[in-house]
Structure formats: structure tokens, C-alpha cells
Amino acid sequence: MRPKFVFALLLLALLALGAVFFLKQHLGNVAPSPTSPESATPAPPPASNVMASVAPPPAPIPAAPASTITLTPEQRQAAIDAETDRLQEWSMNDDPASLSNILADLTNSEKEIRDAAIEAAKQFGSTNAIPTLKAVAANTTDPEEQIALLEAANFLSLPGVNWGSTTPKTPEQIQADAQRKAEREARRQAMQNRALNQNSPAAPNN
Amino acid sequence: MKPNKTLICVMTLGTMIFAAGKVSAIPGVVNVSGTALSETDSNPSSGVSVGKVTKHGFKTKDVLSLLADATTNAWFTDKYSQLVYDPDAYNSDASGVYPYNVYGIFYVTNTSTHAFTRLDGLDGEGYYYSYVEFDSYGFYSLWEDGLGFWHDSGLGENYAESYKENENKGTYSSNATLQGLLYIHDDPYDYDITDFPGINFDNTNAIIIRGLGTFKYSDNSTTETELLTLSGSGDGYFSSSADSYPVITGKVTFKAKGPSVE
């Protein structure tokens, strides 16, 4: 009985040591930083911004975890296209949530999305975007992108154009328009005839 | 995944154009933004004249406002209205006026109501009219005679293009730098600014953006993607007394995606 008991005890001890060693190795490999932009688990808000934001502030990038989902080039492009389509839609809205989504994409990891976000911010046309555009510009290392962000901020600070009121035309103006139209058509006809004579019988540029 | 409204509207429009017998149809959304520098003169006192430059911004919504007034389509300024362009579409109405082929058709669509209006065509007397044109010469390989009315090689016809074609896989991608011109105007008979320089003076409201653009094209045998960016400057014509003849600086972006045709 006694040698058997000692053997069992030793076996248990070895198993326990092995388990401790295994867990230490395993946890050391898979535990990523909770703020990692490359984490397989996406940051909760905003749910529709499919690509991870990279700034501000840029989080330290740890070693790639074994469970990271790698997209094929086609999947990646599809994700970019989907997000730029959403940006186009948000740019036509006038609600704070849409603006928030647009501004979140200013720091997207994909340049194509960031460019689309800058354009969407301009089209949205809210001065509320100016502080974020300037803040992102301050944290951007790409000089061209920095200029684009600052230009967008300046653009939003400008007053809009004034086309002026369109008043109904007088009979004289309508008559003058008709005369101009006839003159233009005569010039176009002359141009067409010249082109036909120069290029006849073959079509030009062929 | 729920398809977005923009995609549905553009695809519906594309299907309608394709059904109408065009070779290819991948219309996409156009965005325009820029600034207008204009001079305001005053005489603060006898014998003293002062000119001041003011700067205003304009974006797609402002362009749609110009077009809404010009076409008397008030819905152009409604929420979710957008400017759509199909560069691949053979423009049979415009081609009927010229001894060469004209490519490219503009529309205004609304992704909520699905209303759409074409921005050129033939009027009741059979005369061609147009409110928007994008003119570019350099794409002989993609568009037989260039885009829009840019047919005069004296206006600039060169382009530089990097490309990769794989006949085995049926794929093609390219990135080209070209010269282009976007002309948006309210007098529908003042079209073709490239052949008729100065015709723009007859407009009440107009914007011209002329400059260097980049055109990215890819076809992976199932999907075609077109991405155009044009940055430049030009004249503007505003009917308001303060901004009558501004200098325009602007940027135009266009993106389209659709199924491969060949």
C-alpha cells in the first residue's frame, strides 16, 4: 500500500506541475491588450464602423494573436466599399448619430475610408465637425492627409454660396434667349459640317 | 446584411439604363465641394474705391440647389437627393448633335423616393440640352471618343496610366492621371464648353472645375469598380449681386461599382 500511495502522490504532483506550466505558456501567448486595434473582438461603439480606429490615441500593437481573423483582399475591399457606401448615406443625413459615425471613420485604419470620411464631413456640412477634424489632423503623420483634414475644417467654417433669387423672365428676356439659342444652334451646325467635311467618310478619332 | 438605399437606387438606375440597350452601366454618386472667391467693390468715400475678396464654400447640396432652380425640380434639394453619373453610357442624344460619339449621362436621384431625372436630352423641338457635363479626352481605350464633349485634342489629350491585365484570369486594373472638366450650369443650351469657349457667359449660375484628375479602374471578372477624383479651378457665375463672378477651386469625386459586363 505505501509504495502505491507514494507513486500516486508523485503522479498527481507531476500532473499539477504540468498543468501550471501549460497554463502559463498558453496565457502568455493569447492574452492581448484590451485596447488592441488588431484584436479579434471589435470595440463595441460604433457598431457600424467595421474597421478598427487607429487614433487617437494610438494603442501599442502587441504580437498578433493566434485567433486574428485575416481577410482576403476581396473581403477587405468589400468591407471598405460597404463602409464608404454608409459614409455616403450618413453624409446626406442631418442627425448627430450620423455625424458621430462620420467622425469615427476619420481615424479608420483604411486610408480609403478615412478619405471618404473627410469628404462625408464636408458634405454633412456641420461646424460641429471642426474640432474633431483639427484634433485628428494634429495626430496625423501623413502630411497630405493632414492638409486634407485642415482644409475640410476650414471649408466648414466658410459661409455657403448664394446663388441669388431666380426671378421669372420678362418677355424681352425670353425673346433674347430664343435668339441666342438659334445663334448657338447655327454655330453648332457649322461646327458639325466642318468636322464632317474634315473627317469624311470615316468617323473622327477612329 | 441589409443593402443600403444608395446602392439600391444606383443599381435600379443601372438596371434601367442597361435594359435600355447600353453596352455597360455602372452609375455612381458624384460629390462636389469647393470654394468661391469673389470681389465686392465699394466706395466708402468720395474718390476712394475698395475691393474686398470674400470666400464662400459650396458642396453637392448647393450644386443640387442650382440644378433644382434650373430644371424647376424642387425635389432635387430634398434629403437623400444625389448627383449620379454613368460615364460608360453611350449618350445617343448628344451623339446625334456631333459627328462623334459622346459618352456619359448625369442624373439626379433620390434614395428615399427613388425619383430620378436625367440632366440632358432632347427638348420638344428636337434640340439637345444639357445641365452638367464631364469632359475628358484621355480615355480612348475605355471610352472610344473620350468623355462628354472633350473632342478637341488642342485642349489636352495626354494621359499617364499604370495598368495590369491578366488575360488568363480575365482581370484588369489601372490607375490613370488625366485632364478633365466638370461644368454645371443653369442654361441648358449653353453646353459643350470645350468646343465653345465663352459659352458659359450666357449662364446665370454656373460652376467650372477644370484640372488634373485620377481615374482608378478595376475589373476582377465579376465586379467593375471606377473611382474618379478631379481637383482644379475655374470660373463661376452667381446671379447674386455679391458673388457674381467668383474664382472657383473645387474637387469632384465619383465612385461606381457594378457587375462586370464582359
Interface residues (C-beta under 8 A of the other chain):
Chain A: E74 D81 A82 T84 D85 R86 Q88 E89 S91 M92 N93 D94 E119 K122 Q123 G125 F155 L156 L158 P159 G160 V161 N162 W163 G164 S165 T166 D177 R180 K181 R184 E185 R187 R188 M191 Q192 A195 L196 N199 A203 P204 N205 N206
Chain B: M1 N4 K5 T6 L7 V29 N31 S33 T35 A36 K55 H56 G57 F58 K59 T60 K61 D62 S65 L66 D69 K79 Y80 S81 Q82 V97 Y98 P99 Y100 N101 T111 Y127 Y140 E144 D145 H151 D187 Y189 D190 D192 D195 F196 I199 D202 T204 N205 N220 T225 F238 S239 S240 S241 A242 D243 T253 K255 K257
